[in-house]
Amino acid sequence: MTEIQIDTIGLLGGFLTTVCFIPQIIKILKTGHVRDISLYMYVVLTTGIVFWLIYGLLLWKLPIILANSASFILCFFIVVKKLLGRKDEI
């Protein structure tokens, strides 16, 4: 396989695993509820994404950098909304 083909596979995988957070964000924005979301899961996931982003930056691999940058923003948004919404759960 050529480098372009390999990068295309990486970009497609990164795109799909990044956009999977969008339905959750839409639901949060529509309902305003975050009580059924696991804070710990999203904190661990966001931390893992940061490590993947660092890894991508160290290797300078664009598919890894792009996917994990976008995923970090989306996951971080969910974590922040969960933390801000915790007062409503008490």
Stockholm file with secondary structure:
# STOCKHOLM 1.0

chainA/1-90         MTEIQIDTIGLLGGFLTTVCFIPQIIKILKTGHVRDISLYMYVVLTTGIVFWLIYGLLLWKLPIILANSASFILCFFIVVKKLLGRKDEI
#=GR chainA/1-90 SS CCHHHHHHHHHHHHHHHHHTTHHHHHHHHHHCCCTTSCHHHHHHHHHHHHHHHHHHHHHTCHHHHHHHHHHHHHHHHHHHHHHHHHHHHC
#=GC SS_cons        CCHHHHHHHHHHHHHHHHHTTHHHHHHHHHHCCCTTSCHHHHHHHHHHHHHHHHHHHHHTCHHHHHHHHHHHHHHHHHHHHHHHHHHHHC
//
